Amino acid sequence: MNETSQERFLARELARGGLRTSARALIVHDGRVLFFVDNRFDVAGGSLHFHEHYFAVALEHDDVRSREDDIVVLWLPLTELPHRDVRPTVVRDALAEDRHREVRYLVSR
């Protein structure tokens, strides 16, 4: 297996961000940049602003879950995305409408 440094970086960041597997290492393939998202939203009476980076990843196995009890990791077919409350909606819609073949800058407000 020839992992690139970007794939190793993404696996490390996903693990640091709270994803884990049952017993195996989190191994990422692909690693293409999909979106840069300027995401703003209101929560608990205040406004939050994030600059988010989205990557295409293909995991060696799908038993990935969050280390945090209140976060659910759910694998969905792209065809089901329009019918789900996936946020930010600009990312959901770009994936569902097959607009993820080239890098895009998206704005969510």
C-alpha positions as CSV (number, residue, x, y, z in Angstrom):
1,M,0.0,0.0,0.0
2,N,1.4,3.4,-1.0
3,E,-0.1,6.0,1.3
4,T,0.6,9.6,0.3
5,S,1.6,12.1,3.0
6,Q,-1.8,13.9,2.4
7,E,-3.6,10.6,3.1
8,R,-1.6,10.1,6.3
9,F,-2.3,13.7,7.4
10,L,-6.1,13.2,6.8
11,A,-6.1,10.0,8.8
12,R,-4.3,11.7,11.7
13,E,-6.7,14.7,11.5
14,L,-9.8,12.5,11.4
15,A,-8.5,10.6,14.4
16,R,-7.6,13.8,16.3
17,G,-11.1,15.2,15.5
18,G,-12.7,12.3,17.4
19,L,-13.2,9.5,14.9
20,R,-12.2,6.0,15.9
21,T,-12.5,2.4,14.6
22,S,-13.2,-0.8,16.5
23,A,-9.7,-2.2,16.4
24,R,-8.0,-1.1,13.2
25,A,-6.0,1.9,12.2
26,L,-7.9,4.7,10.4
27,I,-6.5,4.4,6.9
28,V,-7.5,7.0,4.3
29,H,-7.2,6.8,0.5
30,D,-7.7,9.5,-2.1
31,G,-7.5,12.8,-0.1
32,R,-8.6,15.2,-2.9
33,V,-9.7,18.6,-1.8
34,L,-13.4,19.1,-2.6
35,F,-14.5,22.3,-1.0
36,F,-13.4,25.3,1.0
37,V,-16.5,26.5,2.9
38,D,-17.1,29.9,4.5
39,N,-19.7,28.8,7.0
40,R,-21.6,31.2,9.3
41,F,-24.5,30.2,11.5
42,D,-26.2,31.2,14.7
43,V,-26.2,29.1,17.8
44,A,-27.1,29.8,21.5
45,G,-27.8,33.4,20.8
46,G,-24.5,34.1,19.1
47,S,-22.9,33.8,15.7
48,L,-20.2,31.4,14.7
49,H,-17.9,31.7,11.6
50,F,-15.8,28.8,10.4
51,H,-13.5,28.2,7.5
52,E,-14.0,24.5,6.7
53,H,-12.0,22.2,4.4
54,Y,-13.7,19.1,2.8
55,F,-11.8,16.2,1.4
56,A,-12.8,13.1,-0.6
57,V,-11.8,10.1,1.4
58,A,-12.2,6.4,0.9
59,L,-11.7,4.5,4.1
60,E,-10.5,0.9,4.2
61,H,-13.4,-0.1,6.4
62,D,-16.6,1.6,7.5
63,D,-16.8,0.8,11.2
64,V,-15.8,4.4,12.0
65,R,-17.6,6.2,14.9
66,S,-17.2,9.2,17.0
67,R,-15.4,9.2,20.4
68,E,-18.0,11.6,21.6
69,D,-21.4,10.1,22.6
70,D,-23.5,13.0,21.3
71,I,-22.0,12.9,17.7
72,V,-23.3,10.3,15.3
73,V,-21.3,9.2,12.2
74,L,-23.7,8.0,9.5
75,W,-22.7,6.7,6.1
76,L,-25.3,7.7,3.4
77,P,-25.5,7.1,-0.3
78,L,-25.2,10.4,-2.2
79,T,-28.7,9.8,-3.6
80,E,-30.2,10.0,-0.1
81,L,-28.6,13.4,0.8
82,P,-31.3,15.7,-0.5
83,H,-33.8,14.0,1.8
84,R,-31.6,14.4,5.0
85,D,-30.8,17.3,7.3
86,V,-27.1,17.4,6.5
87,R,-25.4,20.7,7.2
88,P,-24.1,22.9,5.9
89,T,-26.7,22.6,3.2
90,V,-24.4,24.1,0.5
91,V,-22.1,21.0,0.9
92,R,-25.0,18.6,1.0
93,D,-26.5,20.1,-2.2
94,A,-23.1,20.2,-4.1
95,L,-22.6,16.5,-3.3
96,A,-26.1,15.5,-4.1
97,E,-26.1,17.5,-7.4
98,D,-22.7,16.0,-8.4
99,R,-20.9,19.3,-8.2
100,H,-17.9,17.9,-6.4
101,R,-15.7,16.9,-9.3
102,E,-13.5,20.0,-9.1
103,V,-12.5,22.2,-6.1
104,R,-15.1,24.8,-5.2
105,Y,-15.4,27.7,-2.8
106,L,-18.8,27.6,-1.1
107,V,-20.5,30.1,1.2
108,S,-23.1,29.1,3.8
109,R,-25.0,31.8,5.7
